Amino acid sequence: MAEFYSENGQQKKGIVEKGIKITELGERIKDKVSTYSKGMTRKLLLARVLMIDRKLAILDEPTSGLDVAK
């Protein structure tokens, strides 16, 4: 997704870093998505939308499957 929405390598790197920060997956970001839990996968999908700084994003139940923060 970052490559699709970036104009150059520097912008692509910034988008990826923002996605990693949003997901808080740390080193697990390099793991195959098939090894993630349902919640981790949802978090990754949500970050994919948020990391590209769109003016409008219409999300249908974006927090479904995520743990509630206490």
Buried (B, 14 or more C-beta within 10 A) or exposed (E): BBEEEBEEEEEBEBBBEBBBEBBEBEEEEEEEEEEBEEEBBBBBBBBBBBBBEEEEEEEEEBEEBEEEEE
